[in-house]
């Protein structure tokens, strides 16, 4: 590699906030990427399947040891690795690989590679970025099995005895959970995204991480000094003296601000002029409630329910759903729990009940459309939610709403489910708040009509921005165009909050836009009552709201709404709130 003449700046995705400076430690894996295909004879098939099963067994044993050795701080996220345990025997990976060995008479490595490729393509068509990123979990599990098949020894991150920054092509959640905080300052990877499980674990560990850099392992040498800016998703290779001094100051300021935010996280998010906003946490498992409480969350603003339905041979029954929902409700009481009903694509339904292939699942049978097509499945979930609501404060949230008719049909099913529960003598609460997710332009445009039917709106900005701008934010060719501050997005948000306030219902936000400090002056000015986000973001967002005057923010929005570009809006925010948005949080 030619010597570097000056610092190199690499742009990626912020996986976990924070800043670290140190020596690079390349995590190298050879021998897994290049897989050769060869055919076997009929009398070798049984032996090849046995070889594959042994590799799976060994991979599961290794993962089981990692789960047992997880540090206490990560215990709430052990479900991530337990999901990986299930994937080892999942039909779409394990079963498909065996099927390919038998039908095509090929070696186990090639069969696993093919099965993995097919499984990943299924996830690639899912619109929801969080669910789509689950393809990385399939890849991590496959890699672990593959290493056992080809006899490659995996690096043990827990054995690294230097104070370094990890540089890797990719890191699995299992590998990330082995990070020793006294040795590993942070990590960067070529692959991965903000919604990945690896990113979630990094945020829990509270170490800086930048993902999706594409070529970091090619550009960076071992022991080379690098700066990881997890706030902006930037990595600086071989920084000059001026850059080093600047980032050392930024790092100290970031840590001081973070410590201050954590100290006060239990206090309300009250603006300078007395407006109190609810700052909630997004979760997908009951275990995460503890993390929300520890970070000062005022409740659960989004409880995703999809993972009780995935990677299993049949739908979960009412009792299983009820117990999970009740656990969350009782853990957070008397604060609210907002349970989002099943938000899933038809093509990623449970394996026992396959659905026809769709050319464009993102615009097809998903979320509320899927549920209304399967009323008995939907009513089972609604029954479980109403029963859980007898144990605390529950709000029902309907995803992917595009028309008033969908809300009417859901309320009919809710009433039918309530009648069934009453007839059967169950304890339940029908009088729960009902809300709709505003995540596609049509729902924003008819917000005034929807407001007559529900108690609250919850804006899902991840999808709203994508559908409004026709941009796939995980497509590296167009991701740079994804901007929540685009004038079209801001105007849609104003339509939503205006309709909510005119009809006297609440306006909440549960998308990633809520967790970005630069957006807060606008969100406060638009008069959102609640913001919901990853638990680790709660303290700093609360802290920022305390520095804002809500009345001034409302006047500020009146100017913002007339801007013609996101760049103009960002400049306005810098000019007006630059002293609050210190450089370490940009």
N, C-alpha and C positions, 0 to 999 in steps of 0.2 A: 504494500500500500504506500502510495506517495506521501511524503511528510506534509502535515497540515501547516499552512502559512499563517492562518488566522482562525479565530473562533468560528464554529459552525453552529447555526441555529436549526434545530429540527422541530417541526410542528406536528403535534399529535392530538390526542384526546385526553382531557383531564379525567383520570381515573379516581384520584383521591387528592384532596387539596394539601397544600404545604410546600415548603421549599427545603431542599437538602443539597449539600455540596460535598463531593467526595470522589474517591477512586472507583472506576468502573470494574465490575467483576462479571465477566461473560460466562453465562450458563450455557454450555455447549452440549448439544446432543447430536451424535452422528449415527448413521445406520438405520434410522427409522423412516426417513423421508423417501428413500428410493426403494420401492417394493417391486420385485420381479414376479411375473406370473408364470407358473408352470402347471402342466396337467398331470394328474395322477390316475392310476389304474383303479378299476372298480374295487379290487380287493384291498386298496389302500385307503378307501374313503373312511372306514370306521376308525382307522388309526389316526387319520388327519383330524377327524372330529374330536377324538380323544385329546390330541395335542392342543387343539384350540380350547377345549374345556379346561384343561390343566392350566393354560395361560390365563384364562378368566379367573380360575380359582386362586391362582397366585396373586393376580392383580387385586382381587377382592380382599385377600388376606393383608396385602400391603396397605390398602386403604383403611381397613379395619384398625390397623395399628396406628395410623395417622389420627383417626377419629378418637381413639382411646387416649392419645397423647396431646389432644388439642388443649391449648391454654384456656384458663377459666374465662377470659374476656371473649373468647370466640365460641364458647359453648352455645349461646343463642343461635349461632349460625351453623351448628353441626348438621342441621337438616340439609344444607347444601351438599355435604359429603354423603349423607345418607341417601339423597337423591341419586348421587353417582353410584352408590351401592346397588340401587334398584336398576339403574341403566345397564349394569353389567349383565343382567339377565333379561333385559327388555326385549320384547318380540322384534322391534324394528332394528336392533343391533345384533344381539346374541342369536335370536331365532333366524334372522335373515342371513347371517354369516353361515350358519350350519346348512341352511337351505341352499345357499350358493355352492358350498362344498359338495353337497350331494347331487345337485342338478347339473352343475357345470364341470364337476370333477377337477377342481382347481385347488391349489394350496391354500392353507388357512389364512396366510398373510394377505393374499390377494382378495379372498372372500371377505375378510374383515374390512379391507380398504373399500371394496364395492358397497358393502352394507352401510358403512359410515357415510360414503358419498351420497347414497340415496336418502339416508336419514337427515343429513344436513340440508339437502335440497328441499325436504318437506318444511323445515323450519324457515328456510329462506323466503318462502312465500307468505309468511305471517306478517301482518301489518304492524302489530304492536311491537315496538322495539325491544321491550323487556322479554317477551316471549321469543322473539326472533333470535335474540342473543343466546338462547338456550342451545343453539346448535354448537356453541363452544363447549358446552358440557358433554355433548356426544363426542366431540373431537378429543377432549381430555381423557375420557374413559377409553376410547379407542386407542389412543396413544399409549396408555398404560398397559393395555392388553398386548398391543403390538410389540412393545419393548420386551415383554416376556416371551413372545413368540420368536423374535429374532435374537434374543439373548443379549440385549444392550442393557448395561447397568445404568440406572437413572441416578442423577446427582442428588445427594441428600442435602437440601438447603440448611437443615438444622445443624449440619456439621461444619458449615463455613465459620472460620474462626477469625475473620478480619472484619474491620469496620468499613463496609463497602456499600456501593449501590449496585443492585443486580441489573444486568442487561441480558435480556433473553428474547428468543423468537416468540415464545409464549410461556405463560405460567398457568398451571391449573390451580383451582381453589385448594386442592390438597397440598400442593407445593407452597402456595402463598401462606397457608395456615401454619406451616413449619418455620416461618420467618422468626428469628430471634431478634427482638427489638433492640437489644443492646449491641448487636453486630450489624444488622441490615438497616441502613438509613432510609432507603426507598428503593423503588424498582421501575424499570421502563421495559416495554415490550414492543415487538413489531406488530403483533396482533392484538385483538381485544377491543372492547368498547366500554362506555360508561355504565351500561346496564348489565355487564357481565358479572357473574358470581365472583370472579377474581377481583373485580373493582369493588364489589360490596365488602369483601373481606379486607381489602386494603383500607377502605374508609373506616371499618371497625377497628383495625389496628392503628388507624390515624397516622399512617406514614404516606409521604408523597408518592404518587404514581402517575406516570404518563403512558398511555397505551396507544396502539394503532399507529406507531411511527414508521412501519413498513420496512425500513432498512437500517435501523439502529445498530443491529449486530454487525453490519458490514462497515458502517462509518466509524464505530467506536472501537478502540483497542483496549485490551486489558490494562488496568492501572492508570488509564488516562483520566484526568480530572474532568468531571462533568457537573453541571448544575441541573437539577430537576425542579422545574417550577410546575407543581401540580395544580396551582390555581389557574394558570393560563394554558396548560397542556403544552408546555415548551421545554425542550432540552437544549442546553448549550454545551457544546463539546469544545474542550481546550479554551476556556474563557480567558480573555485578557485581564490585566490587573484591575482596570477600572470596573469591568463587569463583575469581577469577584467581590470587590469592595461593596458595590451597589447591592448585590444579592445577599451578602452577609448582613447588611443593614436591614434589607427587606425581610430576611429570615427571622431576625431578632424581633422585628416589629410584629410580624405575623404571629409568632409564638406568644408575645405579650398580649396581643389583641385576643388571641384564641383563649388564653388563660383567663382573661377578664370576662370574656363571653361565657365561658363555662361556669365561672363563679356566680354569675347572675342569671344562669339559664332557667332557674326555677321561678324567677320573677316574671310578671306579665310583660308582654310586648306592648308597652304603652308609649305612644308618640309624645313628642314634646308638649303638644297641646291637649293631651289627655285621651286620645283615641286608643282603645285597646283592641288588638287583633289576636285572633286565635292562631297559634302556630302548632300545627299537628304533624304527626309522623305517618309515612307510608310503610305498610308492612305486607308480608305474604304468609307469615307463619306466627302462631301464638307466641313462640319464644322471643320474637322481636319486640314485644310489648315492653319488656324490661329495658331495652335499649332506648325506646322512645321516652320512657319515664326518666331514665338516667340523664338524658340530654335536655330535659325540661319541657318535653312535649305536652301540649294541652289536651291531647286526645289522639285518636286514630282518624286521620282524614281520608285514608284509602286503605282498605283491607282487600287485597287481591285474593280471589278464591280459586283461581285456575288450577293450582298445583295439587289440589285434592282430586282432580279429574284426570290428570295426565299420567302416562306410563303405568296403566293398570288395566286389567282385563274387563272390568265392568264399572258402571257408575257407582260413586259412593252412595251409601244409603242415608236416610234421613238422620238416624242416630249418630252416625259418624260425623256428619256435617254439624249437627246440633252441638255435639260435645266440643268440637273445635271452636265454633263460634262462641259458645258459652264461656269457654276458657278465656278467650280474648276479652269478652265483655266484663267478666268478673275481675280480671287482672287490672283493667283500666278504670273501672267504676269509681266515682260517678261521672267521669269524663265520657264523651261520646265515642262510639265506634261506627264508622261509616263503612258498611259492607257493600262492596260492589258485586253485583250478580255476575254470573259466569261470562267472561269475556274471552271467547275462544273462537278459532277458525274451524269451519267444518272439516278442513283437511287435516286438522290435528286433534280430531276427536279421539276418544279412547279406541284402542286397537280392536276391541271386540265388535264394535259397530262402525265399520268403515263407511264413509260417505263418498259420493261420486267426486272425481277429480274436478277442480275448478281452474279455469284458465287464469283467473286473477282473484285469488282468495281474499286479498286485501279489500276488494270491492264486492265481495260475495257473501256467502252465508257465514256470518260471524256475529259474536256478541248477542245483542238483543234479538237479532234476526234468527240466529241459531236457537235461542231459548224459546222463542214463540213458535218455531217449527217443531219443537219437542216439548209441548206443554207439560207432560207428566214429569219429565226431568226437571223442568223449571219449577213446577209446583213443589217438588221435593225440596228444592233449595229454599223456596219462599217459606215453606212450612218450618224448616230448620231455623231460618232467620227470625221468624216471628216467635218461635219458642225461646230462642236465645234472648230476644228483646224483653222477655218477662224477667230477666236477671239484671237489667241495666239499661243504659241509654244507647239505643241502636238507631242508626239512620240507614235507609235503603237507597242504594245508588245504581241507576240503570245506565249501562254503557252503550255507546254507538247509536244513540237516539237520533233519528232523522225526521220523525213526523209525530204529530199528536196522536195518530192512530195507535202507534206502538205503546204509548203511555196508557191509553184507554184499555188496550188489550191486557197489559200487565196488571192494571188495577183490577180488572175482571178476574184474572187468575189469582190475584192476591186475596180477593174476597171469597172466591171458591175455596182456596186453601184454608182461609180462616174458618169458614163454615165447617169444613171437614175436621179441623182441630177441635172446634167447639163440640161437635157431635161425638168425637172420640174422647172427650174429657181431658185434653191436654191443657196445661198452663201455657198461655201465650199472650202476646200483645199485638193487636192489629193496628193500634193507634200509633204507628211509627211514622217519622218524617220520610217522605219520598223525594228523591232528587234525580235529576238527569245529568249525565255527563255532556258537556258541550265540547265536542271534539271533531265535529265536521261542520263545514260552513252552513249547511242547511239548518242545523239546529240553532246556530247563532242568529241566522236571518229570521227565524220564526220564534225567537226567544220570548217575545211578548205573548204569543199564543201558548207556548209551553208553560209560561209562568202562571197561567190560570189553572194548571193541572197539578203542579208540584209545590213542594215546600222550599226547595233550594236548587241552585245550579252548582255544579262543580266542573270547572273548566280543565279539560285534559289538554294542555298545550302541546304535548309531544305530537299527538295526532293532528290537532287543529292547525299547527304550523305546517306540517307535512301536506295535509290535504289542501290547505289554502294556497300554498306556494307550489304545489305539485313537485315536491322535492323529497327524495329519500335521503334522510340525513346520515345513513350509514353507507351511502354510495359515495366513495371518495372523489368521484368526478364532479359531483354537484353539491356535496355536503357544505361547501363554503357559502352556498347561497341560502342555507338554512339560518334564518335570523328571526327570533321572536319579536324583535323591534321593527320589523317591516311594517310600513304604514297600514297595509291591509289587515295584518294581525291586530294591531293596536285598535283599529276602527271596529273590528269584530268584537274585541273585548269590551269596548265601550258600549256597543249595542247590547251586549249581554248584561253588563252591570246596570245600564240605564233601565232595561226592561225589568230586571229584578227589583230595583228600588221603586220603580213606578207601581209594580204589582205587590210591593211589600213582602217579597221573599228574600232569602239570603243568597249571596254570591260568594262561592269559594273557588279556590284553585288548587289542583293536585298534581299539575305537571311540573317538569323540571324548571320551567321559567320561574317558578316561585322560589327556587333555591339559589338563584343568581342575584347577587347583591346589586348589580347594575340596574336590574329591573324594578327594584323595590320602590323608588320614588313614583314610578308610573302605577304600580299595583296599589300602593297606598292612595294615590290620587284618584284612581278608578273606584275606590271604596270597596275593595274586596274585604269581607269580614274575616275570612280564614284563609291561610295558606298551608298546604301540606307538602311534605318533602321527606327525603331520606333523613333518618334521625340525627345523623352526624352533622347535618347542616342547620339544625334548629338553633343552637346557641348563638351562632354568628348572625343569623337572620333576625333573631330577637334583638340582639345588640344593635343592629343597624336601624331597626324600626324605632328604637328609643332615641335615635339622633335626628329623626325626621319630624317636621311640623306638618301634620296632615292637611291643614287648611292651605298651606303654601303648596303642598303637593297637588291638591285639587286644582289650584290655579295654574300650576305647571302643566298639568295634563291638557288644559284648554289650549295651550300653545303647541304641545306635542302632537295633538290630533290633526293639526294642519300641516305637519311636516310631510315632505314628499319622498323621503328616503330614510332607510335605517341609519345611514351614516350621519345624516343631519340630526336625527333623534339622539344618537349616541353622543354627538358633540354637545348637544343641549344638556344632556345629563352630566357630562364632564364639566361643562361651564358652570352649571348650577350646583351640582353636588360633588364636585371633584375633591373637596376637602374631606368629605366623608368616605368616599370610595378611594381609600389610600391605595397606592400602587400595588401593594402586595395582594390585593383582592381583585385586581382587574382581570 
